[in-house]
Amino acid sequence: MPTATPSAVAKPRNRRPLPQPLIYRERDLNEVTRLSRKAREDAMRAGTFPKPVPLTDKCRGWLVSDILAWLEARKAERDAA
């Protein structure tokens, strides 16, 4: 049985962690906001929920930063009441 030479031994790679998502898709948004699709659509029309970013002709997403800012604003409204 041949033995591995030092150059043939795989060295561990320093892998960097995967980045956090920048965009939420529809299913992610359901989990994060717990709002129904209709409630979000109504809020977008009223201007109280962030608008989506078109990704393709049939696909859209929401910037995580916009959604987190929206959530923080809801928390601030709650705390001010």
Helices and strands as residue ranges (DSSP letters): G 6-8, E 23-24, H 26-33, H 37-46, E 53-54, E 60-63, H 64-80
